Amino acid sequence: MLPRSGGGCVVRRIFDVMSRASIERRLRAVSEELKSAREDLAVTEEQLVQLADEAEDARLRALVSETPLAEKEHRKASRHADRLRKHRDKLSSKIDALDREQDDLLDRFSAS
């Protein structure tokens, strides 16, 4: 057993300091990931608005012209918008998970 200092075991204090430092490092990393994911989400949402408008325009052109080419363009534009929606949803889920992790880390940090 190591000598006690200030009423606590030296090993415990070293562990607490190391644990606190690792929590701080992870908090910084999560914060950077959140910042990046939120920026990506903002760009994705802007792009999605544009693609959704293009898909709607292609849909209307396909209805009016009733040509196979117009229908093909409509399907292509719709698929592209759908893929971007899925990407946006994944980014939103990632942000939610990072927010929860950050909250957990902050709780652990304040408890240490």
C-alpha positions in Angstrom: 0.0 0.0 0.0 1.3 3.4 -0.9 1.5 6.2 1.8 -1.6 8.3 2.3 -1.5 12.0 1.6 -4.3 14.3 2.7 -6.5 11.4 3.8 -6.5 9.5 0.4 -4.4 6.9 -1.2 -1.7 8.2 -3.6 -2.7 5.7 -6.3 -6.3 6.9 -6.1 -5.2 10.5 -6.6 -3.1 9.6 -9.6 -6.0 7.6 -11.1 -8.4 10.6 -10.5 -6.0 13.0 -12.1 -5.5 10.7 -15.1 -9.2 10.0 -15.4 -10.0 13.7 -15.2 -7.4 14.4 -17.9 -8.7 11.7 -20.2 -12.3 13.0 -19.7 -11.0 16.5 -20.7 -9.3 15.1 -23.8 -12.5 13.3 -24.8 -14.6 16.3 -24.1 -12.4 18.4 -26.5 -12.6 15.7 -29.1 -16.4 15.4 -28.8 -16.7 19.1 -29.0 -14.8 19.2 -32.3 -16.8 16.3 -33.7 -20.0 18.1 -32.8 -18.9 21.3 -34.4 -17.9 19.5 -37.6 -21.1 17.5 -37.7 -23.3 20.5 -37.1 -21.5 22.3 -40.0 -22.0 19.3 -42.2 -25.7 19.2 -41.3 -26.2 22.8 -42.1 -24.6 22.3 -45.6 -26.6 19.1 -46.1 -29.9 20.8 -45.3 -29.1 23.7 -47.7 -28.3 21.2 -50.4 -31.4 19.2 -49.6 -33.6 22.2 -50.1 -32.1 22.7 -53.6 -32.3 19.0 -54.5 -35.9 18.7 -53.3 -36.9 21.7 -55.5 -35.1 20.1 -58.5 -36.9 16.8 -57.9 -40.2 18.5 -57.7 -39.5 20.4 -60.9 -38.5 17.2 -62.6 -41.7 15.6 -61.4 -43.8 18.3 -62.8 -41.9 18.2 -66.1 -42.5 14.4 -66.2 -46.2 14.9 -65.6 -46.5 17.5 -68.3 -44.3 16.0 -71.0 -45.1 12.3 -70.3 -41.9 11.2 -72.0 -39.6 8.4 -70.8 -36.6 10.8 -70.6 -38.5 13.2 -68.3 -39.6 10.3 -66.1 -36.0 9.0 -65.9 -34.8 12.5 -64.9 -37.5 12.7 -62.2 -36.5 9.3 -60.8 -32.9 10.2 -60.8 -33.5 13.6 -59.0 -35.8 11.9 -56.5 -33.2 9.2 -55.7 -30.6 11.8 -55.2 -32.8 13.8 -52.8 -33.7 10.6 -50.9 -30.0 9.7 -50.5 -29.3 13.2 -49.1 -32.2 12.9 -46.7 -30.8 9.6 -45.4 -27.4 11.4 -45.0 -29.1 14.2 -43.1 -30.8 11.7 -40.8 -27.5 10.0 -40.1 -25.9 13.3 -39.3 -28.8 14.2 -37.0 -28.4 10.8 -35.2 -24.7 11.3 -34.9 -25.2 14.8 -33.4 -27.7 13.4 -30.9 -25.3 10.6 -29.9 -22.4 13.1 -29.5 -24.7 15.4 -27.4 -25.5 12.5 -25.1 -21.8 11.5 -24.8 -20.9 15.1 -24.1 -23.5 15.3 -21.3 -22.3 12.1 -19.9 -18.7 13.3 -19.9 -19.6 16.5 -18.3 -21.4 14.7 -15.6 -18.4 12.4 -15.0 -16.1 15.5 -15.1 -18.1 17.4 -12.5 -18.3 14.3 -10.3 -14.5 13.7 -10.3 
